[in-house]
């Protein structure tokens, strides 16, 4: 059986760090309030010349170096983003060109905070279907460019950054002991659109718009939706929370992360948390967290790792893989 195995990983962050104290000077908020409600202490904000493409390129180069590969070894690039450099072409094509890659295919996937889960699922389908041997999957965002910096309910939550992994086709035996992606679970429900969206777009307003969110409504649905796709992953593979080595959730809110882990019986010491460092970086948050935990030695070869996310749409999903 062909499995999609993680061959390399990498990350990239803007130069500028914005602390909660700095936000206190911009809007009516406080470090204590932000930490208590979200767990966020700082976030990175893209500066002049730093874009989704430049951050994505840097993460991609780090992943290639980690894997001991070059762009010539790739077949496909899939970029998960909701903040592309341009309406078109796809920012993935920009990254492809920056990497000096002039073969294969590159395209964007848009599922907001669940984007990386959707992109990994797509890459896995390409690999298992024999359409590609190596796929570069990137999550990159510059959410600071779509924030209303006068809206204290949203501007304190989000940050910029990029993370990437390289998935490679390898032979497996078809058991849960195989390295690589074991199962993916995707969901969406457009009835919740108004709870988390951007109030602009080429076809409606002709503007980029700003992010708008009904925070309490998102929180209310989050834990249940996350639990749904995690339990589905366990059922599909015959595994349980006890088998997990690591849960790497979308880094949106510490209370959502803790609530989901508690509901599923996953000890907090098995949960990778970087929301305090990065804030919510949307599609970049899971690959950023993966890169941190793999770099510091927590995630090791052979570990069973569960990824999960929920985002605007609503979209939500999970990926269970063995590192």
N, C-alpha and C positions, 0 to 999 in steps of 0.2 A: 504494500500500500504506500502511495506517495504522501508524505507529510510535508507541511510548510514549517521549516525549522528556522529559528532565529539565529542568523549567522553573525550579525553585528548590530550595535546600537550606538546612538550619539545624540547630543543635545546642543542647543545654542540659545543664549539669552542676550537681550539688549544690554548695553553698557550701564544704563541708568537704573538705579534702584529708587523706588518711591516708598517711603515708610508711611505708616499710619500717622505719624506726627506731622508729616508734610501735608497729608490730606486734611488734618485738623485746621490748617491755615486756608484751605480752599472752600470747604463746606462745613456745615454745622454737624460735626461728628466728633468722636473721640477714639483714641487708641483702645481704651477699655471696652467701649461699645463694640467696635469692630472685632476685637479678639474674642469677646464673650459670645457674639452672635455667629461668627464665621470661622474663627481660628486663624484668620489672616493677619500677619504682622507686617508684611511688605509684599511688593510686586515689582516686576521689571517693566519699564515703559520704553517703547521704541523711540529713538531720536531721529534726527535728520539723517537720511541715507539708509536707515534701517527699515526694511520692509518685510512683508511675509516671504517674499522670494529670497532675500538676502539671509534671513534667519533660517529658512528652510534649506538653503544651499549649505550653510555652515553646519547644520545638524546632519545633512546628508554626507558631507565630507568626513565628519567625525565618525559616522556609522561605517563608511567605506574603509576608513583607516583602521577602525576596530576590527573589521572583518578581514582585513588584509586583501581588499579588492579594489578595483578601479571602476569607473563608470562604464568601461568597455565590457565589464562582466555582468551588467544589468540588462534585463529584457524590458522591464516596465517600471515606470515611476507613478505612484498614486499619492496625490497630496490631499489630505483632509484639511479643509479651511472654510471659514465663513467670511474671511477678510482678504479676498484676493487682491493682488496688485492692480488688476484691471478687470472690468466687466468681462472682457475677453481680450486676448486668448487666455486659456487656463494658465494659472500661475505655475503649475507643474511643468508646462512646456518651457517657461522662463528658466526654471531650475534646471531642467534637462540641458538647455543651452549653456547655462552657467557652468555646468559640470563637464561640458565638452562632449556630450553624448548626442550623436546624430543618427541613432538607429532606434529601433523598438518603438514604444508608445509611452506617452505621458498624459495624464488627465487628472482633473480635480474631482473630489467627492465632497458633497455638501450635506452634512447631517448635524451641523452645529457641534455641540459638546460630545455627541456620540460619533462624530466624524471619523475618529481614528478606529473605532470598533468596526464601523462600516467599511473603512478602507482595508483593514486587515482581513475582513471577511471576503472582500472582493479579490484581494491578492491571493488568499487561500484557494478561492474558486479557480483563478487563473492557473495556479500551480498544480492543483489536483486534476484539473482538466487538461493538463499537458500543453497549455498555451504559453507558459513561461517557466523558466528554471530559477530565476532570481528576480525578486520584486523589491524595490525600495519603497517603503511606506513611510510617509512623513505626515506629521501633524504640525501645522504652523499657523500662528495667528498674530495679528496686531489689533486686538480688540480695543486698545486705547483710542484708535482712530474713529470708532463708532460710539464712543461713550458721550453722554451728556454730562459734562463735568460740574454741572449745577445740580444734578440729581444724586443726592447723597445715598439713595437706596441702591444704586447700581454702580456708581463710579468707584466705590470702595472695594468692589468685589473682583474686578477683572484685571488681568495683566497680559503681557506679550511674551512670546517665546516659541521655540520649536523643538521637536524631538523626532527621532527617526529610528527605524529598525530595517534590517535587510532580511527578508524571508527567502529561504533556499529550499528547493526540492531535494528531499532525502528519502530513502527507503525506510519504511517502518513495517512492523508486523501486524498492525491493525489493532493493537491493544492500548490501554491507557498508560502503559510503560513506555510507549514511543515518545521520543522527543518531537516537539512541534505542536501545531494547532490540533487540538483534539475535537473541539466543537465550537461553533459560533451560533449565537442567537440574536436575531434582530427583530425589533418591533417599532411601530409608529402609530400615531393617532392624531390626525390633523384637526380633530375637534378642539384641541387644546392650543391652537395657534396663538390666540390672543393673550395667553398667559406669559409668553416669552417670545418676543419678535423684534424686528427692526422696522421702524416706521418710515421706510423709504425703499426705493428700488427703481431700476431703469424703466420698468413697464408701468409703474404706478405714479411715482412722484418725479422721476427723473433726477433724484438725489440719492445720496448714500443713506441718509437717515441716521437715527440714533437707536440704541438698544433700549427696549422697554420691557419691564418685567413685573409681574404680580408675584412678589416673593413668597407670600404665604401660600398661594395656590401651588406654586412650583414645589415648595417644601412638602406640602400635603400629599402630593402625588409621588414624590421622589422615592421614598423608602419602599413603597409597595411595588412600584415598577421595577426598581432595581432587584428586589427580592424575586420577582417573577422570572427574570432572565437568568439569575444565578441558580435558582432551583431547577430551571429548565436545562441548564448546563450540567448540573449534577445528575439529573435524570437521564440525559442523553449518553452519559459516560459511565453511569453506575458508580459515581464517586460521591463523597459527602464532604461537608465542611471539615471534618477531621482529617481528610486526606490532603487538604490544602497546605502548601508551605507559605504562600503569600497571596493576599488580596491587594490588587493595585487598582483602586477606584479612580474615577474621574474626580479631580480635586476642585469641587465646587464650594463645599461648606463642611466644616469639621463636624457639625451636628448631624448632617445627613450621613456622612461616612460612619460615624460612631453608631448612629441609629440602625443603619443597614447591617453593620457587623454584628451588633447585639441581637437583632432579630434573627439572623442566620446562625448564631452561635459560633461566630468566628472571633477568637481572642484578639484584642486590639494589638497585641505584640506581633501578630501576623499581618497587620495592615500597614502598607506603605503610605505615609502621609507627607506631602510636600506643600499642602495648601498654605501653610504658614510662610513659606519662602517665596512662592510663585503667585499666590492668588489663583483665581480661576482663569486658566489660559485656554479654555474651550478645547478644541481638538488637539491641542498640544499638551494637555495636562497629563494624560496617561503615558505617552512616550517620554516626557520629561521625568515623571516619577520613576518609570522603568530604568531610565538611564542613571538616575541618582542611586537607586537601590542596587543595580547591577555593578555600578562603578565602585560602590563602597563595600561590596562583597556580600551583601545580604542575599541577593538573588544569585543562586549558583546553578551550574549545569545539573540538570536532572530534577530541579525543583518544579513542583506543580503550582502554576501561577494563574490566578483568575483576574481578568480585566473586566471592568463594567463601567457604563456611563449612561447618563440621561441628558438630553438636550432639547432645545426648542423644536417645536413641531406638534406634539412631543415626539422625539425619537428616543429609543433606548436599546441597549443591547449588551451582550457579554461575549467574551472569548476565553475559553479554557485552553491553556497550552502548557506543555512541559518544556522548560527552558533548556 
